Amino acid sequence: MGILSWIIFGLFAGFMARWIMPGRDGGGLILTTLLGIAGAFVGGWVGVRLGFGDISGFNLGSMLTAVIGALFLLFVYRLISRS
């Protein structure tokens, strides 16, 4: 996937993570996009290591993996920002 595809995919994954785990976080659209892109990478990396597959394009499995990764990163971000 190209960089534009990753940004769009990350934006959607970040919005889904924020929708599933709402809260008052700063950062807005840029943080949501970065969180989603990083979540896609983290989710893909963990998925490959655990044998679940990877992010291989725009499909439901890849989106689920990216959203789970983004949820994890959102959780970590909130833990760090509270301190």
C-alpha positions as CSV (number, residue, x, y, z in Angstrom):
1,M,0.0,0.0,0.0
2,G,1.2,3.5,-0.7
3,I,1.7,6.2,1.9
4,L,-1.7,7.9,1.1
5,S,-3.4,4.5,1.6
6,W,-1.7,4.1,5.0
7,I,-2.8,7.6,6.0
8,I,-6.5,6.9,5.0
9,F,-6.4,3.5,6.6
10,G,-4.8,4.9,9.8
11,L,-7.3,7.7,10.0
12,F,-10.2,5.3,9.9
13,A,-8.5,2.9,12.4
14,G,-7.8,5.9,14.7
15,F,-11.4,7.1,14.5
16,M,-12.7,3.6,15.2
17,A,-10.4,3.3,18.3
18,R,-11.6,6.7,19.6
19,W,-15.2,5.7,19.0
20,I,-14.8,2.4,20.9
21,M,-12.8,4.0,23.7
22,P,-14.0,7.6,24.0
23,G,-12.4,10.1,26.3
24,R,-11.1,13.6,26.5
25,D,-7.8,13.4,24.7
26,G,-5.9,16.3,23.1
27,G,-4.3,16.1,19.7
28,G,-7.3,16.1,17.4
29,L,-7.1,14.8,13.8
30,I,-3.3,14.6,13.6
31,L,-3.0,12.5,16.8
32,T,-5.9,10.3,15.7
33,T,-4.3,9.7,12.3
34,L,-0.9,9.0,13.8
35,L,-2.4,6.7,16.4
36,G,-4.3,4.8,13.7
37,I,-1.2,4.4,11.5
38,A,1.0,3.3,14.4
39,G,-1.8,1.0,15.5
40,A,-1.9,-0.6,12.1
41,F,1.8,-1.3,12.3
42,V,1.7,-2.5,15.9
43,G,-1.4,-4.7,15.3
44,G,0.2,-6.1,12.1
45,W,3.5,-6.9,13.9
46,V,1.7,-8.6,16.9
47,G,-0.6,-10.4,14.5
48,V,2.2,-11.9,12.5
49,R,4.1,-12.9,15.7
50,L,1.0,-14.6,17.1
51,G,0.1,-16.3,13.8
52,F,-3.1,-14.3,13.2
53,G,-2.0,-12.9,9.9
54,D,-1.0,-9.4,8.9
55,I,-2.2,-6.2,7.4
56,S,-2.3,-7.0,3.7
57,G,-4.7,-4.5,2.2
58,F,-8.1,-3.0,2.7
59,N,-10.1,-5.8,4.2
60,L,-12.0,-6.6,7.4
61,G,-9.2,-8.6,9.0
62,S,-6.7,-5.8,8.4
63,M,-9.0,-3.2,9.8
64,L,-9.7,-5.3,12.9
65,T,-6.0,-5.7,13.4
66,A,-5.3,-2.0,13.0
67,V,-8.1,-1.0,15.3
68,I,-6.9,-3.4,18.0
69,G,-3.4,-2.0,17.7
70,A,-4.8,1.6,17.8
71,L,-6.8,0.7,20.9
72,F,-3.7,-0.6,22.6
73,L,-1.7,2.6,21.7
74,L,-4.6,4.8,22.9
75,F,-4.6,3.0,26.2
76,V,-0.8,3.4,26.6
77,Y,-1.1,7.1,25.5
78,R,-3.7,7.7,28.2
79,L,-1.6,6.0,30.8
80,I,1.4,8.2,29.9
81,S,-0.5,11.4,29.6
82,R,-2.1,11.0,33.1
83,S,1.3,11.1,34.8
